[in-house]
Amino acid sequence: MSGAHDKSTGYPDEQGDKQSFEITYNQYRERIHKYLSLKVNSGSTEDLTQQVFLKAMEKIQTFKGNSSLFTWIFKIAQNIVKNEYWGFYFIALFCRLHLVRDL
């Protein structure tokens, strides 16, 4: 079972209850970590996993319940991966432009 349709009681409430968010973190951390390990280098995986859950905790009030909580957190992970790739792209582009200018 992928967990995308989980209807568990681990949903954080609107006040951002830390204990229920800890349950959510423990429930989904391994799957999010595994996804990130397939997308980015292993040195970044742990940091990005924590970024995903920090962003989820910051934005939990925007979770409308139209999807499962796992789906919402997974989408945050996908967006963080996109941001990571864009960062690498711009660094590479800047280095290329800088090298061409120095020639």
C-alpha positions in Angstrom: 0.0 0.0 0.0 1.5 3.3 -1.0 -0.1 5.3 1.8 -1.5 7.9 -0.5 -5.0 7.1 0.8 -4.1 7.0 4.5 -7.0 8.3 6.6 -5.1 8.0 9.9 -5.6 10.1 13.0 -2.1 11.6 12.6 -3.4 14.8 11.1 -2.1 17.9 12.8 -4.9 20.2 14.0 -5.4 23.8 13.0 -3.4 25.0 16.1 -0.4 23.0 14.9 -0.4 20.5 17.7 3.3 19.4 18.0 2.5 15.9 19.3 0.1 15.1 16.4 2.6 16.5 13.9 5.3 14.3 15.5 3.0 11.3 14.8 2.7 12.5 11.2 6.4 13.0 10.9 7.1 9.4 12.2 4.5 8.0 9.9 5.7 9.6 6.6 9.3 10.4 7.1 10.7 7.2 5.7 8.7 7.4 2.5 9.5 11.0 1.9 13.2 10.3 2.6 13.2 7.4 0.2 11.6 9.5 -2.6 14.2 12.3 -2.0 17.1 9.8 -2.1 16.0 8.8 -5.6 16.0 12.4 -6.8 18.9 14.1 -5.2 22.4 13.2 -4.0 22.7 11.3 -0.7 24.4 14.2 1.0 21.3 16.4 0.6 18.6 13.9 1.4 18.4 14.3 5.2 18.4 18.1 5.0 15.7 18.1 2.3 13.6 15.7 4.3 13.7 18.0 7.2 12.9 21.0 4.9 9.8 19.2 3.7 8.4 18.6 7.2 9.3 22.1 8.3 7.5 23.6 5.4 4.5 21.3 6.1 4.4 22.4 9.7 4.6 26.1 8.7 1.9 25.7 6.1 -0.4 23.2 7.8 -3.2 25.8 8.0 -3.4 25.8 4.2 -4.1 22.1 4.1 -7.7 21.9 3.0 -8.2 18.1 3.2 -9.0 17.7 -0.5 -6.4 15.0 -0.6 -4.7 12.8 2.0 -2.1 14.4 4.2 0.5 12.2 2.7 -0.3 13.4 -0.8 0.0 17.0 0.4 3.3 16.4 2.1 4.6 14.5 -1.0 3.7 17.5 -3.2 5.8 19.7 -0.9 8.7 17.2 -1.4 8.3 17.4 -5.2 8.4 21.2 -5.0 11.5 21.2 -2.9 13.2 18.8 -5.4 12.2 21.2 -8.2 13.7 24.1 -6.3 16.9 22.2 -5.7 17.2 21.5 -9.4 16.6 25.1 -10.3 19.3 26.1 -7.9 21.8 23.8 -9.5 20.7 25.1 -12.9 21.3 28.7 -12.0 24.6 28.0 -10.4 25.8 26.1 -13.5 24.5 28.9 -15.7 26.2 31.6 -13.7 29.5 29.6 -13.7 29.2 29.2 -17.5 28.6 32.8 -18.0 31.4 33.8 -15.7 33.8 31.5 -17.5 32.8 32.8 -20.9 33.2 36.3 -19.8 36.7 35.6 -18.5 37.9 34.1 -21.8 
